[in-house]
Structure formats: C-alpha cells, structure tokens
Amino acid sequence: MKKGSKKISGVSRLSLGTRIWRARQYYILLLPALVYVLIFCYGPMYGLQIAFKDYKMALGIADSRWVGFRNFTDFFGGYQFWTLIRNTFVLSIYSLVASFPIPILLALILNELRGKFKRFTQTVLYAPHFISVVVLVGMLNVMFSPTMGVVNTFLKQLGMEPVYFLGKPEIFRHLYVWSGVWQTMGWSCIIYLAALAGVDPSLHEAAEIDGATRLQRIRYINIPTIMPTIVITLILAVGRVATVGYEKIYLMQNDLNIDVSEVISTYVYKRGILNTSYSFSTAVGLFNNVVNVVLLLIANMISRKVSETSLF
Amino acid sequence: MRKKVVSVLLTAAMVASLTACQNTETKTSTTAASENNSGEEETQAPETVEVTYPIVDEPITVTGLVVSPDTTYSEDRLVWQKVEEVTGINIEWEFIDQEALSTYLASNDWPDFFHVKFTSGVLNDYGVLGGRFANIYDYLQYMPNLQQTFEDYPAAKAAATEVNGEMYELITVEKSATTVGSNRPYVRTDVLEKAGVEMPTTVDEFYQALVDLKEFYGEASYIPDPKQSEYWSPILYGAFGTEVEMAYDNDKDGKVYCNYTSDQMKKYLEFMNKLYEEGLIHQEFLTLDNTVRLDLAKSGNVAFIGGAEGNNLQAADFEDGEFHLDCGVPLTSEYDDTQTLAGVAGVGGGSRIVINAESDYVKEICQMMDIMYATEEVVEGSGLYGTSFCYGMEGKDWDFGPEGSGTYTFHTPESYDGSFTVYQYGEVIWANLGRVDALEGLVTDTVSNNQARQQGFVKNVLPYMEEDYFPLTLFKFNEDEQYVLDNRLADIDSYVQSMKGKFITGAADIETEWETYCNTLNDMGLQEVIEVYQSAYDRWVAAVAE
C-alpha cells in the first residue's frame, strides 16, 4: 500500500482518474443526465444576474443597466410585502401539515388491502391527480356556488342560510388546502406504497407467529421501514415552503378573498410577468429560492441529528 | 477541507460574475441620451412627396409578421392581396403565437415589418433604447395620407410619438358606431317589456325597475361588471355627480386627479351595496365565469347585462327569434341631472404596423402603409383605402346604404352563413388597422347582434359622450415615470378593485372604513402616480397642440 493511502471497507483508495476509468461504463450511463442538468439547470443560472439589473430585452442580459439590489428593496419595501410573506407561509405550512401525513396513512391502509378492491380503490384515489387545475377550480366554483351549488342546496334543505364560500376569506385557505389534499393524496401515496413493497415478508411472518396484531405489525415493521422515505420526502417538502404555485390560487382568487389569497407567486405574476418586469420577477424568485434552500438545509440538519436520515 | 475550497471557489465565481455585470450602466445611459437628442431633430415638418401607384418600378418582396392570426380559412388576406396588386410590393407573411413573440424578438432575425400591437415595454426597449424600429417621422414626406390624418386627428400623432420624439408605430384611428369605450350599458328590452317595466332614466327608476323585475322573475335582474369599470358601472357612477371617469381625469385647468376616493365614488358604492343587500344584483357577480353569465343572460330573466353577455346573444336566445337588445341611457339623480358619459379618443385601438429599421425597403413600406390612411380609393376601381383595412374593399365587401338611410351593407360569401365578422377576420384582414372612419355614425343593415348593439349606441350612448376625454391608455412614460408606476400601480389597482368588491358586498363597511381606504391609498403612493400622470398629460396636451 502506498504511503498516505487508506484502506476503506476493504477497497484501496486509488487516484480519481483511475477510479473514473474503472467505472467508465457507469459514468457514460450518467453522462446524459449530467449534460441535461448542466444545460437546463446550471446554464440558465447565467440569467440570474438580471435580478440585479434593469433588464431590457433589446439590450440583452449583459448590456442591461446594473441596479444592484434595487429590485430586492422594491420588493421588501413594497406595501404588500408582509402580507405576501404571511399568506405564502401560512398557506404553504397549512398545506404541508394537512397533506403530508394523509398519503402515508393512505399507503399504510392500501398496503393492507388485497385483490380487486385494492386496485379499484387505488384507481379511484389516483384519478383526481389527472384533473387539470382549471377544471378543479371550475368544479369548486360550481359545487360551492351559493345559488347553484350542491353544497349550498344541501345547506338550504337543512334550513340553513347559503354561504358564499368562494367570497369568504376565512374559508379560502381551507378550500384551497383540502381540495389539494383530495386531488393529490392518492398520487402522493405511491412512493410510500413502493417503499412498503420492499418490506421483508419474513418479518411479518415472524411477527404473526409471535402473535403481533395487524396494528402492531404496521407500527413496528411497516412504519420503521418507510421512515427514511418519509424523512426525505419531508425534507424536500420543507424546501418548498416558500413556494406556492400560482395557478390554482390565481384561479380561486377574487376581490373578496384577496387579503388572504395574494401570495408571492400571484403577485409576481401580476407585477412581474403581466407588466414585463422581468428583473423584478427574477429578484423575487431568487429571494424565494434562497429562503427555500435555507429551510431545506435546516430541515436536513435537524433530520440528520434526530433520525440519522438526510439528503446529504 | 475540500468542501470548504469548493465553497470558496463558488462564492468567488458568483461575486466575479455579478461585478462584471455592473460595468454596463454607463453604456445604457449614454445610449438613451443619444436617442433622445436624435429624436428632437427628427420631428421637423417634412416636404410631401407625391406617391404614385405602383410604388415600385420593379416588383420587390418584403416580409411581414402577424402574431396569433386565425388561419382557419386562409393564410393570406384579401386586403393585403389588393395592396400587393396596387403597389407592386409582394408580401410574404410569417406567423407566430403571441407566447413566442418575446423569444422571436430576441432572436434578431426580424421581418421587414410587424403587424402587431407591441406593449409599451417592447417599444421602449427595442425602439427608444435599442433603435431597432424605423422612425416613421423620417419618412413622413412619403406619407401624405398619414400627414392628413395627423391634421384631422391630432391625438393620433400624440399617441404615436414616443417620449424621445420618434414614432415607431402606425396606429389605428377608428370612428364607428361602436367607438364608445367602456360605455356599453346593454339591456334586454324583452325582459323589461314582459314585466311591464320601462327603460329607466334616473337612478330611482333604475332601482324600482330592479325591484319590479325581481318580483316578476324571482331573481336579480342585473349582473354587474366584476371589475366595476365597464358596461353599467360608468353609467350608474356618472349619475351620482358630475364626474364621468371612474379612475383618473383632468379638470378644466389641466390638473390631473383621481376619483377612487371621491364623494361620488362613495355614493355610487353605497348605492351598489344597497342593491346587493336587497338581492337586486346577482350575489355572485364577482366570481361568475363568462359561460354562466351568458347562460343567465340567455335565461330571459336578466335585463341589465355586460359585454360578455351582450356581445354574444343570438337571435335564437330571444323568444320570438328577434333581437331585443338595446343600450340604456345615462341616468340622472338628485346629485346630477345631466346625462353625460366619458368621451373616447378613437385612436390607439386595433393593431399596429412597426417597421424594422434594418429593412432595405423602409421607404417603400411606408409608402405602402400610407394607403391605410387614405380617405378615398388610391387607385380608381380598387375600393382600397383606409376603411378597407377593417372592412375590406368598398363595392366588393361592403357598400354604403341608400343616401340618408344611415346604414351600410356587408357582402358576405354564402359559405360564411351570414356572419361578416367571421369572414372579415378569416379572409379579409388580419386585424383592424389604419384610418377607419368612413362608416362613422352608420349602422349595418344586416339583422344581427352587431346591428342591435350599434343601434343602441347610436341612439342612447354616442349622443351623450363628452368630446373631451382623459387619454390615460395613450400616455407615454419615460424611464423614471415607468419605474414609479411599476412600483405603485399594481398594488393600488389591486387594492381599489378589492375594496370596491368589499364595499358592495358589505364585507367592508363604507361608513366606518371609507377613511381608512382613502388613507391606505395615499400610503400606497397614489399621489406619486397622479404626479406621473400629470407629467404625461402635460406632454400629451403639448403634443396635441403642436
């Protein structure tokens, strides 16, 4: 063994070039993905500089005027800044809390089902995922309409006053979050079902012989098995907390609920995209991503310390 | 250790790239300044050169770009074919979708001219800053019809001139029975008649009509505009005082002010709130989509409707198969007994022509486009002049009606099942352009939705429109002004829109929250916005007076 080299897990530490050459077939397989990421993920980062510029299309990125942090201070100093931050985080955290555990529970339940009923249930649960957001919001409008909606018709039959669900700011968040839960829970549970499929059947057989109940087997075998998947999914979800997609909110937004429905992404769409303020949009997007990265790193660090499972 | 080295390298790379970008500030400012200087020199009055047809001795070919055209029926247009025939200039059309326009412009592979209405941002970027669009003032001597149009419509010249004094767009001037701006108070007269209700002329009558209609039909008979800026909104708003503009306006001394916080706005919103509380307007007017609104209008129980409904009602939607669609008259009240509506400029609608400064044929294209502003046919028997760029060739696609009839006739091929509009945009033109004023005040003699609405405008709207107007949508802003608007306007508009909805539906109490609303608007920088509009308005007045 050469001086300075260490033996790790029984494998000699070789030079980087030698190791790459030995594993060249794997690297060749990796190459397309690597090129893709470089071109489509790292390449466009060149454009990030327009967050610090007054970008003009005719002048291009390089020749547009440098304005430093003006776009950021415009955003931070904007009249709606704190409202946007509050609405974005409240909606995002509420969505996370409501929608994260349900697919796990669903996967655990589905895993216990067998036969045609299981397949039928899975199909029914996956189906809403394929409904477009526009259609989903249209369905909400129709179902919750005070004059024509099925919900209010039911309320009226019970002798109650109709409720203008879509116009009530205090109801908006619940409507947004729970319609999202309904639409995504089936699809989101697939990853946990896949993890559950990897559980060693002999563990269950042994537990059954030992007299463990079904709930005990779920608690002591299934949940620990999928725990790394749960942790990784949670870390990734926390890394998206500052980002709320604008399409659904924008479609559900109206003059009456705008105090709680105006989030960073809808604001950027209105001010940045519709008014072609690309620099402003980029600055806000960069701010969003920085917050997301910080949150992701914090979540990853906590997870590593608590559960020894982490992204990196 | 290795991680630390990588981190330091990445940080250094980012700082270096950002610092490198800083060097461009001076260059851009200089460019803007030089553009500004050149602009002042370009606006001197030119000598007119007589244009003869064909324009060129030897045929030439130019390329034109149309954005999101309807090519279902044809990939060419009859008017432009006639233009080619008359001028000797062949046009090769290119088509792209609206979404691809920004990318297309960035590609630098441009056609000779664009047939599109660019945003002010594009004009500023590629025109004022980039110098990529031809300055039409340099070629005005070849455009006698455009010169005449500028004399007839000084607003057209003011609207087309950028802040640097140059002109990049050939804009549209349109005066017709439908040039009424936001004043489109559509009403189904059959719904009124069936319930024995007269067309209201005062606010009290309007209120009583809604009460009677609700009693008769059992539901609200008015669907207000969710944005509270068009259709019946300005009609009702105008009844509560002397103001006719719902947003910004100028007084007789030229001072710009805002009506968002006026007493008249407060009275109007109080009235709307009363209608809402009593269930006289549709309770979901803020969230109804256009399909539902149209279905409600078709139901025959709703009398007072907006544009999405009024424009789309067909004969089959009426019980007897005949159009009973009209416009309401301006209402009066105890606060104002005059029937007036906001005036409109009649310029700046439709599409535009913008010429690539690097084209080899800028002069020839200008001469060709000058036909769009002619008031009589440029070549005898061709039927081609300004109005053709909206309705087609006179004598072929349309004709004036008998003298004194106040009508015109469209000639639609049988394959179009009587719909001139489909034929017009499917085969005749790409989009409205040029000087379209030959049919001013006339209505079509074809029984149609268009005819019903035009008759309504001519009878109940156009006579009450003021000659003066506040040209908000035609203003040009310099970079500093645009920066203020970018920072202030989105918040202000969103807040006003939201509060109007809340005041009307009772989600916010007008009595207790009006002052807070006014103060909030001031905190949002409304005064700064007014100052910007004041500067733009002063420039506008000066440009029109030139």
Interface residues (C-beta under 8 A of the other chain):
Chain A: Y46 Q49 F52 K53 D54 K56 M57 A58 L59 G60 I61 A62 D63 S64 R65 W66 G68 D74 G78 Y79 Q80 G138 N141 S145 P146 T147 Y164 L166 G167 N254 D255 L256 I258 D259 E262 Y267 K270 R271 N275 T276 S277 F280
Chain B: S17 L18 C21 Q22 N23 T24 E25 K27 T28 S29 T31 S102 L105 A106 T119 G121 V122 N124 D125 Y126 L129 G130 R132 P226 Q283 E284 L286 T287 D289 D486 N487 A490 D491 S494 Q497 S498 K500 G501 K502 T505 A507 D523 M524 G525
